[in-house]
Amino acid sequence: MFGFFKKKSKKEILENKYRKLLEEAHRLSKTNRKAADLKQEEAEAVLKELEKE
């Protein structure tokens, strides 16, 4: 009921960041391939950090 008072864990924060980066990379892939590749690399770095946990 009052879940919005709950603090997000580091894992949840990283998962959200990873998902947003992938969405942005997909959106950019239609217009700017180089920028999309950079976003994909950022997402992979977040995924590696997520796997460490």
C-alpha positions, 0 to 999 in steps of 0.5 A: 500500500505504501510501497513508495516509501520503500527505498530502492535497493542498489540492484533495482537502481542498476536494473532501471538504469540498464533498461533505460540505457537499452531503450535509449540505444534502441531509439538512437539506432534509428537516427545515430548509430554511433551514439547508439553504440556508445549507449550500448557500451554504457548498458553493458558496463552497468550489466557487468556491475549488476552481475558483480552483486 
